[in-house]
């Protein structure tokens, strides 16, 4: 058996983005994080899994406690991976970030990045 724990569509409003004008007012960033757990046995205790709250906390730390605006979503995702990788129960994870209000030259589309991480 393989266990996965996730948090989908978690929205955080923050002043990040590549362009300076994106730092003037908060905009939404939407996070979906899935973690595959290392063990295959029955899970009967919280310390054998990943708490959903820890996923929210990792995202909040990156997005809401940054000293300065984060320019790239890839950097945001790396910060989340770095925090969650500290949990030994995780063998791999995916972090997807969507930016629905990103400045685009034409209407339409949903900008997103996704990183897949595996414990080395």
Buried (B, 14 or more C-beta within 10 A) or exposed (E): EEBEBBBEEBEBEBBBBEEEEBBEEEBEBBBBBBBBBBEEEEBEEEEBBBEEEBBBEBBEEBBEEBEEBBBEBBEBBBBBBEBBBEBEBBBBBBBBBBBEBBEEEEEEEEEBBEBEBEEE
